[in-house]
């Protein structure tokens, strides 16, 4: 299951990142988005969603959200 399928307000544990792009992996890691870390979808819009990782909120697009496996 990826982050696009997650329910708003529910905390999930990140299981992995499904991408071959090393730059994308490095970017997500810099946000604190890596395996074993809790993540919550705060809200979802048409082209993006707001997530909470380590007491910070980030606005990520749907492509990034689909790469985050929970």
C-alpha positions in Angstrom: 0.0 0.0 0.0 1.3 3.5 -0.8 0.7 6.8 0.8 -2.0 7.8 -1.7 -4.2 4.9 -0.3 -3.7 6.0 3.3 -6.6 7.5 5.4 -6.2 11.0 6.6 -5.3 11.3 10.3 -4.0 7.7 10.7 -0.4 7.2 11.6 1.4 4.6 9.5 5.0 3.2 9.5 7.0 3.7 6.4 7.9 0.2 4.9 10.1 1.5 2.1 10.6 3.8 -0.9 9.7 2.4 -4.3 11.9 4.4 -6.7 15.1 3.9 -8.6 15.9 7.6 -8.6 18.8 8.2 -6.1 18.1 11.9 -6.0 14.5 11.3 -5.0 15.7 8.8 -2.3 18.2 11.4 -1.0 15.5 14.1 -0.9 13.0 11.9 1.0 15.7 10.8 3.4 16.6 14.5 4.1 12.9 15.0 5.1 13.2 12.1 7.6 11.1 9.8 5.3 12.7 6.4 5.5 11.9 2.8 6.6 10.6 2.5 10.1 9.6 6.1 10.5 6.0 7.1 11.4 4.1 9.2 8.9 0.6 10.7 8.9 -1.4 12.1 6.0 -2.8 15.4 7.4 -4.8 16.3 4.3 -5.2 15.4 0.6 -5.8 17.7 -2.3 -6.2 17.0 -6.0 -2.5 17.1 -7.0 -0.7 16.8 -3.6 -1.0 15.9 0.0 0.2 17.2 3.3 2.1 14.8 5.5 3.5 14.9 9.0 6.9 13.4 9.5 8.9 14.0 12.8 6.7 16.8 14.0 7.1 18.7 10.7 4.5 19.1 7.9 5.4 18.8 4.2 3.4 19.3 1.1 4.3 16.5 -1.4 3.0 15.8 -4.9 1.1 12.6 -5.8 4.2 11.1 -7.5 6.2 11.3 -4.3 3.2 10.0 -2.3 2.9 6.9 -4.6 6.6 6.1 -4.0 6.3 6.0 -0.2 5.2 2.5 0.8 3.4 2.0 4.1 
